[in-house]
Amino acid sequence: MQRTANPCTPVRFRPQPPLNNMKRLLELLNEIYDDKDLKIDTFSKEKYNNDWSTSFDSEPAAIVFPRTKEQVVETIKICNELKYPFISSGGRTGLSGGAAALDKELILSFEKMNNIIDFDSNSSSIICESGVITSDIQSFARENNLFYPVNFSSSGSSQIGGNVATNAGGIRVIKYGMTAKYVNDIEFICGSGQEINMGEYLIKNATGPNIKSFLIGSEGIFGSLTKLNIQLIKKPKETHTALICFNSIENFDSIRENILAEDIEAFEFFNKKSLEKIKDSNKSIDIDFLKENYFLLVDFFNYDSCESVLNKLYREKKILNIYVESDLAKKESLWLYRMVISESISRSFPIKYDVAVPSKNVKKLIINLEEEFNDRKGFDLVLFGHVGDGNLHINLIKNQHFDSSTEFNFDNLIFDQVIGLNGTISAEHGVGFNKVEHFKKFYPEKFRLLKHLKTVFDKNLISNPGKLVN
């Protein structure tokens, strides 16, 4: 029995490690971990063996909680001695199966390596361990009158190491870029056990290519991140949040072009079906006043330009209703509609797709999807995402009209449309194991290069096997 967020995607399990190897693994791990930091009980295995997109009967051999780099090194060396597979685990908030245990791997959870070690006020950067929660970095920045701009709905539970391993994006990419932009340096333990130490607070370092470029977005296939130098930035001006409501997707391009010409921090989209799912999940959230089919949330820096562009679009009848707030609490109440969508649909086990197309092609993608699923009455089409940068989250949820005899694999249908619009099959959640076969199909040269690089960092191919390059 198995269940995934995308039940149409085949799961390919490899032969499990020999039992005698597992027994020896636990014996050796007991020499470097005490009972608090080595868990083999059923509850722990169930908690740590998956990310948000997966649920399997498979269980890891054990979960270890290193507190030091030295423990990470020793653990990986043991795994190499036994050729035993391991997974570097963060907050497990991913949506591609990247943290899922497929074959009784050993889980290295970094949640106890969660310290901000140092702060350099001259460069406005911190050195932290990889298990630091994203929101804790945001809070630290605020306390020092600075700003960490990478933000998404799982910031309260995701870890910075996982963010770097997947090059996380989120709601402010259009203004500030992705996680990679804020990673100055990395301390890393290769899958083979060798250490790669970072240059701490060096501003210049021309000793060959910066290896961090290979590691950001590598999804743990090369080894484990242990320490990071993260750049903070000056605190920006306060924004004004506008909830924009419109009925015709044909107006989207005109709205997009006018808004993207302004100085904005975020540009988010969701459809009416997203609101309905929020209401189904949480009766206390009021959606009754939102009657339109499509909604945009935009954070403007300049109120006058916000007012000017929105009034223009309203007069042209491109948008039907506008709600603008500057007070922090009222802004958060508007953002709530966008930020709780993922949580609201999670129990429905949606078939999820995280795709991106050039911003100019977003309207065409939405139209194509709606035309396709108007004829498929068994699914609700929930759309939301960061459309200012072209990133759309597609969620297919079975409804009361679903007929199991007509089960269909939507992967090729959706990915072919996305590629046909010059897009990508993964915008910000990575490949994991959910999209490995499609990654190989659509990006064969990149797949082969990454597979070769893996042998350089991880000669025994034991670091997060089955993911990204299987």
N, C-alpha and C positions, 0 to 999 in steps of 0.2 A: 504494500500500500504506500503510495506517495502522493504528495500534493504540492503543486508549485503555483506561483502567481501567474504563470503561463502554462496551463496544463497541456497545451499543444506542443510544447517544446520537448523533444525526447531527452531523457536523462541517461547518460552513459556512465555506468559505474565500472571502475577498473577492479582487478582482483585485490582483495583486502590483504593487509600485511599479515604474515604468519603469526600465529598465536604466541609462539615462543619468543619472537621479536618483541611483541607487545609486553610480555611478562618481563623480559630483560629491560625494556624501556622503563617500566615502572620501577624496577629495582634501582636503576641508575638515577632516575629522577628523584627518588626518595633520599638520595645522598645530597642533593642541593636544594630541595624544597621541604618545608615542614607541612604539617597537616592543614594549616591555614591557606597555604599557597599551592597545594596539589589536591585536586578534587577528582574523584572517580564515581561519585554518587549519581544516581539517575536524575535528580533534580538539576544538578549542575550541568550534566550532559545535555539535557533538554534545553536549558537556558542558553547555552553557548554554541550549539551546533548549527545554528542557522542565522541568516539575516532576515530582514523584513519581507523578503520576496519568496522565501522557501520554507518548507516544512517536510522533513523526511523522517522515516523510521530509523535511518542510519544514525549511529551514535559515535562520537569521538572516543579515542582510547582513554583520554584524560584531559583535564584542563589545568594548565599551570599559570601562575600569576607572578611573573618575575618582578622584582623590585629594583633590580640593578642591571646595567648593561652586561656585567660579568655573568649573571645568571642566564641572560639571553644567549650569550656566546657559548656557555657550557651546554645549554639545552640543544642548540643547533649542532654542536659538535657531536653530541650523543646521537642525535637523529641521523647524522651522516655516518657515524660508526655502524649504526644498525640499518642504514638506508631506509629510515622510517619517515613517512610524510608528515608535514606539520603545516599549520595555518596560523599566520599572524592575525590576531583578532582585535578589532577596535570596538566601536559601539554597536556594530552589527546592524547599522541602519541602512545598509545598501539595498538596492533594488535590482540586482543582477545575479544574485546567487554567489557573489564573490567570496563571502565568508562562510558558505555552507560546507559542512563536513560531509563528504561523499563516501569515504572509504576508511572510516575509523582513524582519521588523522589525529595527531596531537594538536590541541589548541593552545597557542600562546596568547593569553589575554593580557593586554597592556593596561588594564584599568587601574592597576596599582602603581604604575609608573606615570604619575599624574601631577608632577610638580612643575611649576614655573621656576626655573633654577636661577635665572639672572635677567636683569633688565638694564639695557644701555640707553640712558636718556639722551645721549649725544646722537645716536643713530635711530632712536625710537624703535628699537627692536628687542625681542626677548629670546632667550634660550629656554626651551621647555622640553619635557619628555613627551613621548608620542601619545600617551594616554590622557593628556589634558583635554577636558571637554571643550568643545568649540565655544560655547557660551561663556565659559570661564575666561577664555582669552578676550572675548568681547567685553566682559566686565572689568578685567584688569586694564584694558585699554581705556575705558571710560574713567576709571579711578585715577588714571594718569593724564586725563584730559586729551586722550588720543582715541583712535578709532581702528577697529578691525572690521573691514567691510564685508567679508564673506559671510553670508547668512542664508539660512534655509529652515524649513519647518522642523528638522531634526537637530538643530543646533544645541538643544538642551541635553542631548544624549550622544551625539556623534563625537568622535575623538579626532584630534588634529592629525594623528598619524593616518587614520583612515581617510580623512579629507585629502591629504597629500597623495596617498596611494591611489585615489580615484580622481584626483584633480577636481575636487568638488566645485560646483558653480553656485547656483541659487538665484535669489531674487534681485541682486544688485550687479550682476555681471555686466549689464549694459553700460554701467558707469565705471565700475572698478576692476572688471576682469575676474578671472578664476583664481583658485587657490595658488596655482603655480607662480603668479605674479608676486606673492608675498612670502615665498620660501627663499631665504637667502642662502641657506646651507643645510646639510643633512648629515647626521651620523647614522651609519647603516651597518648591519651585519648581513653579509652575503648568505645565500642559501648554503654555501659550502663552509661557512663559519668564519670567514675572514672579516676583519673590521675595516670600514672606511670611515675615517674620522673627519669631521668638518673643521673649517678654518675659523670657528668661533665668530668673532666680530670683524673679520677681515673685510675691507671694502673692495680691495683689489687682490686678485689671485690668478695669475696667468700661467699656472703650472699645468698646461694641457687643458683639454675640454672639461667642463664642469659635469661630473658624473651625476649630479642631481637631476640633470635633464633626462637621463635614462630612467630614473627612479620615480619621478612624479608621474602618476597615472599608470604605474606598472602593476597595480592590483596585487601586490605581494608575491608575484611570481619570481622575483629576484632575491627575496630575503625579507628582513625585518628592519623597519625604521625604529630607532631608539631615541634619538634626540634631534631637535629641529631649531633652526634660527628663523624666527618669524618676524616679518616687517609689519609694524604698525604705522598708521598715517595720521596726519592732522585731522582733528575733528571737523567734519563738514558743517555747513550752515544747516539750520533746521529746514525741513521740507513741509510742503503742503500736500496732503493726500486727496486725490480725486477718484471717486468711484463713478465710472462712466458707463451708461447703459444704452444699448442700441439693439435693434431688432433684425436688421439685415446684414448678413456677412458681406454683402456686396459693398458696404460702406467701409469695410475694415481698412483697405489700403489708403483711402483718403484720411481716415482718422490716424492711422499709423504714421503717414508721411508728415502730417501737421505736428503730431506730438514729438516725433523723433527729431524734429528741427529745434525743439526747445531743450533747455538744460534740465535733464531729469535724472533721477537716481534709480527708479524701478519702473517697469512697464509689464504688468502681469495680466493674464487673460483667464477667464473661466466661462463655461456655458451654463445654461439654465439647469441642465441635468445635474451639474455639480452641486448647485444649490439644493435641488431636491434630495440628493443623497445626504447632504448636511442635515437637512430637516428630518430625514428618516432616522439619522443617528443621534441627533440632539434636538429635542423638541423645544428647548429653551432659546434656541437661536432663531431670531425673527427673520424670515425671508419673504414674508407676505407682501411687503411693499415693493419688492423687486419683481416686476412683471415681465421684463424684457427677456430676449433670448440669449444675449451675449453681454459680457461685462469686462471692463478693463479697470485695473487699479494702477494709478500713476502717481509717483512721488515727484512733484515739481519743486525746484529750488526757488523760483521766483513767482510770487503770487500774482503779480500783474500780468506776466506772460501766460500763466496758467489760466487766469480769468479771460484773457483776450482770445487765446486759441480755442478754449472750450465754448465761449459764447459764439465764436465764428462757426464752429461745427454745429452748434445747436440751431443757429439761424438757418444754416444750410440743410437742416433736418437730417444730418448724418447721425446725430445722437439724440436720444429722446429725454433722458434724465441725467442730472449730474448732482453728486453730493461731494462737497469740498470741506475738509476739516484741517485745522491747524493745531488744535489742542491735542496733546499727546494721547490722552485716553480715548478721545473720539477718533483719532487716526487709527489707533489699535483696534477699535471696534469695527472699522471698515476693513482693515487687514485681516480680521478674523475670518471673514468669508473665504479668503484665499488660503490662509495658512492651515485651516482644519480639514481641507478636502481630503488629503491623503489619509489622515486618521479616520475620517468618516466612512471611507469606502473600504478600509482594510479588511473588515470582517466579511465582506462580500467576495473576497479572493478574486479581485479583478485580474483579467489578462492585461498586463501593463506593457507599454512601449514608451521609451524615452528617446525621442528622435529630434532632429533639428534639420531645418532647411534654411536657405537664405531668407532673410526677413521678408523680402518681396514675394516669396512663394508661400507664405503661411496661409494666406486666404485660399489659394488654390488647394492646398493640402486639406484644409478644413472642409471645403466644398466637396472634394473627392471622398473624404471619409463619410460625410453626411449622406451623400448619394448612395454609397455602398451600404451603409447600415440602416437607411430608410427601408431597404428591402429585406433586412434581417431582423425580424420582429423579436427574436429571442434574446437580443442584447441591448442594453442601454449604453449609449456612447457618452462617456464622461471625458470632457476635454478641459485641460487647464495647462498653464505653463508660462514660461518666460519669453513671450512672443516678441519682445523688443529685440532679442538676439536670435530669434527663430526657433527656440526650443519649445516643443509641444509635448505634453504628457498625454498619451492616448490610453484610456482605460475602458475595457469592454467588460460589462457586468451582466451576468445572466439574469434574466427576469422571468416573470411568470409564464411567458410564452416560449421559453426555451425548450427545445426538443432534443434530448440527448442523441437521438438517432441521426440528427443532422450536425453533429459535432464537426467542427472545421478548423483546420490549422490556418490561422490568420497571418502567420509570420511572413510568408512570401508575398501575400497580398499587400500588406502594409509596407514592408521593406522595399518592395519593387516600386511602390508609389514614391516613397521618400527618396530613394536613389535616383529615380526618374526626375525628381525636382532638385537634383544636385545636393542632396542632403546626406545625413549620416545616421546610421542605425543606433548610435549611442551618443547622446549629447553630453550627459554629465554623470550618469550612473555606472558607466563602465560596461565591460563585456561579461565579466564573471564566467559562469558556465552556461547561463541561459542563452547567450548569443554566440557561443564559440563557433558553431558551424556556420552561422551567417557571417561572422567576422572573416572566417577562412574563405567563404564564397565571394564576398564583396571586396575584400582587401587582401588578396593572396600574397602580394609582395611584402606588405607590412607584417603579415602573419609569419612568413618565413624568416624575416629578419629578426623579429622578436623571439621566435623559437630558437634561433641560433644564439642570440644574446643570452637567453636563459641558460644555456650550457656554459657560458662564460662565468656567470654569477653563481650558478647552482648546478654543479657538475653531476650530481646524483639525481637531479630533477625531483626534489622532494619538497620544495617550497611552494605551497598552495597549488598542488597538482590538479589538473583538470580545469583550470581557469585560464581565460584569455587565449592561451595557445594550446590547450589540452595536452 
